[in-house]
Amino acid sequence: MASSQSKALDRKKLMADPIMVTTIAVLIAFLTLFILYPLAILLVDSFVGDGGFGFSVFERIFQIPTFKTAIFNTLKIGFVVGIGATLIGLLFAYIEVYVRLNRFTGGLFKVISMLPVVSPPFVLSLSIIMLFGKAGLVTRYLLGIFDNSVYGYWGIVTVQILTFFPVCYMMLKGLLKNIDPSLEEAARDMGASRFKVFTSVTFPLLLPGLGNAFLVTFIESIADFANPMIIGGSYDTLATTIYLQITGAYDKAGAAAMAVVLLCITLLMFAVQKYYLEAKSTATLTGKASRARVLIEDKSVRIPLTILCTLCASFVILMYICVPIGALFPTWGYKFFPFTTKWFKLIFTRYKGFKAFKDSFVLSMISAPITALLSMIISYLVVKRKFKMRGFIEAVSMLAMAVPGTVLGVGYIRGFSGGLFHTGILKGIYGTGLILVIVFVVRSLPTGTRSGISALRQIDKSIEESAYDMGANSFKVFMTVTLPLIKDSFLSGLVTAFVRSITAISAIILLVTPQFLLITVQINEFAEKGSFGLACAFASLLILVTYTAVLLMNFFIKHFGTSKYLEEK
C-alpha cells in the first residue's frame, strides 16, 4: 500500500514538472531514433533484403566462403586476445598492488595505462609493420631478415593484446585493491606459500572480475576494425568483411545481414558480462580493504616480476615512440637518416592537413559537451527519478557499448540514406557533419553515463530536495545543485568523449564523405597505401592533441573541480 502510494506521488510530481517531462520525451526520442532505429533497420534488411520476408539473405551470405572463414577467424582472435590481454593485465595489476615497486617502474605503469586512451586504436599496427615488417628497422637492418611478414593472424593478435591489456590492467587493479588483505594473511599464517594463497584465496575472489575483463576485451577485439584492416592482410574478420561487402561488393542487404551476425555475438557476450558477471563481482568483492596491504619485498619474487613487467612495458612504450620517430625518417625501409620534417610539411601543404585537423577538432568539440551533458542527464534520471521508462533509457543508452562501430555505421547507412523508413524524412542529415556528430555522441554515451551514475549515487537526495522545497524547478536544481556536485565526472566525460571522438574510425569510415576530412580516416588511407611517413606524421599530431586534452582535463579537475574543495577541507 505504501509502495503504491509512493509511486503515485512520484508520478504526480513528475507530471507537474513540464521541463522534466519534456526532457524525458526528447531523450527517449533521441535514443530510439539514433540507437534502436538503425539496429531495427538492419534486422528488417536482413529478412526482406532480397525481395521477400525470409532467411534468403542469411542463406546467401553463409554460402560465401570468406564469410564463414571470417566468423571463425573473428571468434578465434577474440578468445586468444581476451585470454592473453587478461593474463598480462592480471600480471601488471598484481605486481602494482602486491609488490613494492621503485618509482621508475611505477611511472612506466602509469604511462602504460594512459597510452591506449590518448592514441588512435591502430597506432601499434603501424609500429609493428615499421619495426618487424619486410622493410622493418629490426628485421631487415638489425637482424638481416628480408622475408618476414607480420600481416595476418599473429599480427592482429599481437597488436590487439598490446592495445587492450592496459584496459584489463586498470580493471583488475581496482578489484585487487578491494580484496581484504587479512584473508590472504590468515592463509599465510597457516603455512600456505604465496602461490598457494594466490590460487586458493586471491584467484577465486578475483574470478568474476577476470571473466568481466575477458569479455570486455573479447567484445573490443571482435568489434575492432582498424587493426585487422591495416595489419590483417588477407586474413578476413567480420568487421573488415562487412566493410568490404558494402564498399566493394555494394551489397547493402548482405552487409546488413553480416552486421546482424556480428551484433548477435557482441550482444550475447555483453549480456553475460552485464547481467551475470557484474552481479557476481558485486556479491564477491564487498567494500574496500580494511587496512593497508603489506607489500612483497622478497627479492626472489620482486626482482624477476619487476624485470619482466618493466621489459614488457618498455617494449609497448617503444612501439608508441616509434610512431613520431617514423614520421622523421626520409623514406621508411630505404633511408632512415638524416631526420627530416618533410612529412609534417607535406600533410599541411599537399594533403590538406589543416582541413583534416580542423574538421576532426570541430566535430569532436561539438560532440563532446553534448555527450557529457546527455550523460549527466541520463544518469540523473536513472539515479534520482522514478518513472516507467527509466529502465528503457538506461538500457538503450548502454546498448551502444555492445554495438560494434562497423555495425552502427551500416545501420546509419541503411536507416538514413533514404530517410526514415525510406520516406525521405531526415534524409538531409545523411552525408553531413550532423550525422558524424550524432555517431560520436552515441558511441561515447555509455562511458559518460556509467561515470555519472557512479558519482550521483554518492549524493544524498536531501540536498536536492531542499532546493525543491525552496521553489526551484528541476532544471534549476540540476544546473545549480546536482551538476556542480558532479563537476569531476562531467569534466571527465567531456574530455573522454572528445578523445574517443577524435580517435574514432570504425563507424565513421562508412559515413564520412569527401566534404569532411578526418584524421583517423587519413591515417588509415595512408597506412593502407604504404605511406608510413605520412601516416606517422598524422598519428603523431593526433596523439599530441589528445594527450594535451587529457592534461587539460586533469588541470581543470584539480583547480576547478569538486576535488579542489575536498582537498581544501
Secondary structure, DSSP 8 states (H G I E B T S, - for coil): -HHHHHHHHHHHHHHT-HHHHHHHHHHHHHHIIIIIHHHHHHHHHHHHTTSSSSSHHHHHHHTSHHHHHHHHHHHHHHHHHHHHHHHHHHHHHHHHHHB---HHHHHHHHHHHHHHHHS-TTHHHHHHHHHHSTT-IIIIIIS---S----SHHHHHHHHHHHHHHHHHHHHHHHHHTS-HHHHHHHHHTT--HHHHIIIIIHHHHHHHHHHHHHHHHHHHHH--HHHHHH-TT---HHHHHHHHHHTS--HHHHHHHHHHHHHHHHHHHHHIIIIIHHHHHHHS-S--SS----B--HHHHHHHHHHHHHHHHHHHHHHHHHHHHTT-SBTTTB--S---HHHHHHHHTS-HHHHHHHHHHHHHHHHHHHHHHHHHHHHHHHH---TTHHHHHHHHHHTTTS-HHHHHHHHHHHHTT-GGGSSTTGGGTTSHHHHHHHHHHHHHHHHHHHHHHHHTTS-HHHHHHHHHTT--HHHHIIIIIHHHTHHHHHHHHHHHHHHHHT--TTGGGT--TT---HHHHHHHHHHHT-HHHHHHHHHHHHHHHHHHHHHHHHHHHHHSHHHHHHH-
